[in-house]
Amino acid sequence: ERSGWLAVFSLGDRVRDEARAVVRALLDRGKIVTLLSGDRPDVVRRVARELAIPHLIASARPQDKLDYVLRRQAAGDTIVMIGDGVNAAPVLAIASVAIAVGRGTDVARASADAILLTDRLHGVVEAVDAAGRTLAVIRQNLAWALAYNVAALPMAALGYVTPWMAGIGMALSSLLVVTNALRLTRSGRAPHRDQKGRE
């Protein structure tokens, strides 16, 4: 009659194939990536090591997550929270930008500002890039509007610009701003592929 262990089963969540590439892309863009989880420290350390996430917090209760985000926001940081579970919902509700995974819980999706409709985590990187391009265009348009008004208003007050010339100038200025903003709709992006070449 045999004694001792006959079998050992180890159960755990599988990390998505593209997760490491997404983390690397965010780090390359200068973002701080933190793994904030309620799982055991050994599990969180393993996942963080596998994904090359430099910062991690394990065994975090929902209140711990809230306190962490509030501290970071009080320090002036913009927090983008990505979650899919019930415990993530309170943090999603207070984050600067909240992104829920499409297959997450209903309460997580209801608390989010944006929802990934597919399983592709690269949508997070695309959203960050789109936000950066949008902010750049907004700054360009504000700079142009300021420069135009600083130059045109004194000339109009001194009588060098007639009303019809001012009207044409304002129309051209608005056209330039709108055209510059329309560049965002033409900003193409190459499809992300995994290690097997699939989109």
C-alpha positions in Angstrom: 0.0 0.0 0.0 1.5 3.3 -1.1 1.7 6.4 1.1 2.4 10.0 0.5 1.4 12.4 -2.3 -0.1 10.9 -5.4 -0.7 14.2 -7.3 -0.3 17.9 -6.9 -2.5 20.4 -8.7 -1.5 24.0 -9.1 -4.3 26.4 -10.1 -3.7 30.0 -11.2 -4.8 32.7 -13.6 -3.0 32.8 -17.0 -1.4 36.1 -17.9 -2.6 37.4 -21.3 -0.1 37.0 -24.1 0.0 40.7 -25.0 0.1 42.0 -21.4 3.9 42.2 -21.3 4.0 44.2 -24.6 1.4 46.6 -23.3 3.2 47.2 -20.1 6.5 47.8 -22.0 4.7 50.2 -24.4 3.4 52.2 -21.4 6.8 52.3 -19.7 8.4 53.4 -23.0 5.9 56.3 -23.1 7.1 57.4 -19.6 4.1 56.1 -17.7 4.4 54.7 -14.2 2.8 51.2 -14.1 1.7 49.8 -10.7 0.2 46.4 -10.1 -2.4 47.0 -7.4 -3.9 43.7 -6.3 -5.7 41.9 -3.5 -3.9 38.6 -4.2 -1.2 37.1 -2.1 2.2 38.7 -2.2 3.8 35.6 -3.9 1.2 35.6 -6.6 1.5 39.4 -7.2 5.3 39.2 -7.3 5.2 36.4 -9.8 2.9 38.3 -12.1 4.8 41.6 -11.7 8.0 39.7 -12.6 6.5 38.1 -15.6 5.1 41.4 -16.9 8.2 43.4 -15.9 6.0 45.8 -13.8 8.4 47.8 -11.5 5.8 48.7 -8.8 3.5 46.4 -7.0 1.1 46.4 -4.0 -0.2 43.0 -2.8 -2.9 42.0 -0.4 -4.7 45.3 -0.9 -8.2 45.5 0.3 -10.7 47.8 -1.5 -10.1 50.6 1.0 -6.3 50.2 0.6 -6.7 50.7 -3.1 -8.9 53.8 -2.6 -6.4 55.2 -0.1 -3.5 54.6 -2.6 -5.2 56.3 -5.5 -6.3 59.3 -3.3 -2.7 59.7 -2.0 -1.4 59.8 -5.6 -4.0 62.2 -6.7 -3.4 64.5 -3.8 0.3 64.5 -4.9 -0.8 65.8 -8.3 -0.7 62.5 -10.3 -3.2 61.6 -13.0 -4.3 58.1 -12.3 -5.6 55.7 -15.0 -7.1 52.7 -13.4 -7.7 49.4 -15.4 -9.9 46.8 -13.7 -12.6 44.2 -14.2 -13.8 43.0 -10.8 -16.2 44.1 -8.2 -13.4 45.2 -5.9 -12.1 47.5 -8.6 -15.3 49.4 -9.0 -14.8 51.9 -6.1 -11.3 52.7 -7.4 -12.6 53.0 -11.0 -15.2 55.5 -9.7 -12.6 57.9 -8.3 -9.7 57.4 -10.8 -8.9 60.3 -13.1 -9.6 58.0 -16.0 -11.2 54.6 -15.5 -11.0 51.7 -18.1 -12.9 48.5 -17.6 -12.2 45.3 -19.5 -15.1 44.3 -21.7 -15.6 40.9 -20.0 -15.5 42.4 -16.5 -18.3 42.6 -14.1 -21.3 44.9 -14.7 -20.4 47.1 -11.7 -16.9 47.6 -13.0 -18.2 48.6 -16.5 -20.7 51.0 -14.9 -18.0 52.7 -12.9 -15.6 53.1 -15.9 -15.1 56.1 -18.3 -14.2 53.7 -21.1 -14.7 50.0 -21.8 -12.4 47.7 -23.9 -15.0 46.1 -26.2 -12.5 43.4 -27.3 -9.9 41.2 -25.5 -7.1 43.3 -27.0 -5.3 45.1 -24.2 -3.5 47.2 -26.8 -6.5 49.4 -26.8 -5.1 51.0 -23.6 -1.9 52.0 -25.5 -4.0 53.3 -28.4 -6.1 55.4 -26.0 -3.0 56.9 -24.4 -1.5 57.7 -27.8 -4.8 59.3 -28.9 -5.0 61.4 -25.7 -1.4 62.6 -26.3 -2.2 63.6 -29.9 -5.4 65.3 -28.9 -3.6 67.3 -26.2 -0.9 68.4 -28.6 -3.5 69.6 -31.1 -5.4 71.5 -28.4 -2.2 73.3 -27.4 -1.4 74.1 -31.0 -4.9 75.6 -31.5 -4.7 77.6 -28.3 -1.3 79.0 -29.3 -2.5 80.0 -32.7 -5.7 81.6 -31.3 -3.6 83.6 -28.8 -1.1 84.7 -31.4 -3.8 85.8 -33.8 -5.8 87.8 -31.2 -2.6 89.4 -29.8 -1.7 90.6 -33.3 -5.2 91.4 -34.7 -6.9 93.2 -31.8 -4.4 96.1 -31.5 -4.4 96.5 -35.3 -8.2 96.6 -35.3 -8.3 99.1 -32.4 -5.9 101.4 -34.3 -8.0 101.2 -37.5 -5.6 99.2 -39.6 -8.1 96.4 -39.9 -11.5 97.1 -41.4 -14.6 95.1 -40.3 -14.7 93.0 -43.5 -11.0 92.2 -43.2 -11.5 91.2 -39.5 -14.4 88.9 -40.6 -12.3 87.2 -43.2 -9.5 86.8 -40.7 -11.7 85.2 -38.1 -13.1 82.8 -40.7 -9.6 81.8 -41.8 -8.5 81.4 -38.2 -11.5 79.1 -37.4 -10.8 77.2 -40.6 -7.2 76.6 -39.6 -8.2 75.5 -36.1 -10.8 73.0 -37.4 -8.4 71.7 -40.1 -5.7 71.1 -37.5 -8.2 69.2 -35.3 -9.3 67.1 -38.2 -5.8 65.7 -38.4 -6.8 63.5 -35.4 -9.3 61.6 -37.5 -6.6 60.9 -40.1 -4.0 59.6 -37.6 -3.6 56.1 -38.8 -2.2 53.4 -36.6 -0.5 50.2 -37.4 -2.2 47.1 -36.1 -0.6 45.5 -33.1 0.4 41.9 -33.5 1.3 39.2 -31.0 4.3 37.1 -31.1 2.6 34.7 -33.6 1.9 37.6 -36.0 -1.8 37.7 -35.3 -3.6 41.1 -35.1 
